[in-house]
Amino acid sequence: MALISAEVALFECNNHKIAQEKDLMYEVLSQWSFKEIEEMFSLPQTKQVSRYYVLPDFQQIAKELVKPGVTLQLLWEEYAQDCRLEGKVFYQLTQFKKHFNEYLNKTNFSHILHHKAGEQAQVDWAGTRPQWIDPMTGEIIKGELFVGTLPFSNYSFAQACVDQKSASWIDAHVKMFEFFKGVPTLLIPDNLRVGVTKHTKNELVLNATYEDMAAHYQTVVVPTRVYRPKDKGSVESHVKHLTTHLIARMRHYQCLSIQEYNHYLLIALAEFNAKPFQKKEGSRQSMYETFEQECLKPLPTYPYEICHFKDAKVYTNSHITLNKHYYSVPYQYIGEKVSLKIYTDRVKIYHKQLLICEHRIAGTRPGAYSTIQSHLPEESQHYGKWNSERYLNWASRIGPNVHTVISRLFDQGPEQQYYRRVHAILKMADTYSDQRLDKACHFALERSTHPTFNLIKQLVEHSMTQTNSNTLPQMEQSYLRGADYYDSFNRKD
């Protein structure tokens, strides 16, 4: 007799296929009983096969589907295998998907087919601006509202910021990750200047600090596509719905600081996330806690510390300059371009993404040096074509007073620190003549044991030829004393 549908499901084939595989005539096989066919395949004795299809546990399937890497194909294969082992009839893949979609639409959970739990967070600035009152003046201060949403559960975060600058943008992200207690795989911002420097069909350039923050949290920034309005609309719809609720709640509070505003904002945010869905069971918070939280990446040991970036070139004296202060770099990188990663209290210096040194940010006067001795070449090593001996020989050819000024500069510390200043002083001879520069150095030495570049420059520009320095106008003498002039009183001659 022919196999019934339940038996066909068990073997995943029909009589024609079995006959072909076992080299039997179909007419002979059609007369066999199910038990005889089972013995031919050496299958163990099975339970009585049910003639009814087993409906999958769609609630459990929905919960598994939100996990990374899990697909409907995989879940169907597992369902089919369980049915085979129990001698039950299972739906084929097409019918399985059909019934699952019906379940999702009925329970209003169809969005899980479009978003994976923990996969992304959508972030943006809200159009509606928060405001608080200055307690001293009574002035209404308007800020900016940052919002972030996990689109799978719609679990949301918001924070008032003073502006839309990079520091506020980054700080809001750090607070958002802490609020979510984890990090999504992707960050989906709108194409904001604070996060995206350039975004075309062929090129994406992120703000350096934003990219650095994303690397710290091991997430990837994928801005909404410029030529895909639906991407932008998805982000904006979440933002609009969230801000409408939050701003409406916040109208009841008169806050006297941004800190107080954010305190009450978190209360309104908790209400928003806990509010039950209208057309399905649960809330944003329950969806997040049940499905999404466990799918987020863990937070790093330390939160991101904001910084900014700058390029610099290593001078011949083995230093770079930052905010008019000089920091040493290993002499092997003289003439090379380096990248500075600048924090509030320190600066890290990189060459081709390799960290080569680090300094504490100095709070000393402009023009000062922070030097690590091992960064400088050995005294016996004439790196390149410049060294103190060559500069002193050059100074001697100009005049004895020039030689004295240059010699005293080199006596103040590591000679490499003064190459740029010495070079600038000596080059003045090309503009004004050797005699005028030597005369200017003579007058400068009468006023300071360690004349500054500015003092010498002013003297040589005014063509000072008087032998008596007291003939200088008082106003000019006062004007000539720059910031580093007074530092000479702290040095030992």
Beta strands, then each sheet from edge to edge (+ up, - down):
strand 1: 120-125
strand 2: 131-133
strand 3: 140-142
strand 4: 144-150
strand 5: 155-161
strand 6: 186-189
strand 7: 196-199
strand 8: 204-206
strand 9: 220-221
strand 10: 308-313
strand 11: 319-322
strand 12: 325-328
strand 13: 337-342
strand 14: 346-351
strand 15: 354-360
strand 16: 369-370
sheet 1: 5+ 4- 1+ 6+ 9+
sheet 2: 2+ 3-
sheet 3: 7+ 8-
sheet 4: 10+ 13- 14+ 15-
sheet 5: 11+ 12- 16-
end
